[in-house]
Amino acid sequence: MAFTALRSFKSLAVQPCGEESDMRLVKINWDDAFSLPDEWMDLPLEPLETRPMVSVGFIVQETDWCYAIAHTYDEHGESCCGVIVIPKGMVTEVTDLA
């Protein structure tokens, strides 16, 4: 799965949006994945809970499986930085901010 996700991530591309941006500014609430320490543990494990996260940014790409949001993009919508890719299966809410 990780290899597929990585290969899919490489296919993401920022689409130019012209001088007047049509990129959506959003707040995404999502449940983060986590790992447990790499050590012997007694079973059953303690109750496991996800860690709720909040990310804010401009949607620079959306696919059927993820949102890619950036915290910064240039005035012409030709480049961006600070991109995080969040699988939609982890998303609990998307709120438009503008």
Secondary structure, 3 states (H helix, E strand, C coil): CHHHHHHHHHCCCCCCCCCCCCCCEEEEEEEECCCCCCCCCCCCCCCCCCEEEEEEEEEEEECCCEEEEEEEECCCCCCEEEEEEEEHHHEEEEEECC
